[in-house]
Amino acid sequence: MTADLLPGQRYSAVVAQGVRMRAMKKVLNEVRKERWRQDAKWGVQNHPPLYWLGILGEEFGEVSKAMIEDQPRSTREELIQVAAVAVAAVECGDRMEWWREDEEAPDA
């Protein structure tokens, strides 16, 4: 294992990095599953950017409510939903080519 260490990197830092990577992978898998659930429920969503802002705002409001009401499990679930909605918005933007910078970019 020490052969994989970068110069100056300690073994404990490598272990900590591995723990963080596993935690990130677990969360991203939950976001992916939530995206699948959303698509199964609503189908592919192609909304203009401001509509996505409204959806994200509503989801953020649910996170805020759960936090204010001191509901940690609900807070976590709502944060996963916020992340999944953000991913859905990016997917839509990619499909609709929102990111194009030329003058032929579609109106959203």
C-alpha positions, 0 to 999 in steps of 0.5 A: 500500500505504501507504494501507492502513496504520493510523496509526503502523503501519510498512510492515515491520509490515504485511509481517510481518503478511501473512507471519503470516497466510499461515503461519496460513492454511497451518496451518489448511488442514492442520488442515482436511485432517486433520479430513476424514481423521479423518471419512473414517476414523472418521465423525462422532464424538459422544462425551461431554466426558470421552471427548474429554479422553481422546482429546486426552490420547492425542494430546498424549502422542504430541506429547510423545513426538515432542518428547522423541525430538527428531523435529521432523517427527513433532512437527509432524504430531502437533500438527496432529492435536491441533488437529484433534481439538480442532476435532472436540471443539468440533464435537461440543459444538456438535452436542450443545449442551454449551455451553447454560447453562440447566437443560435442557442435556443430560447429557454 
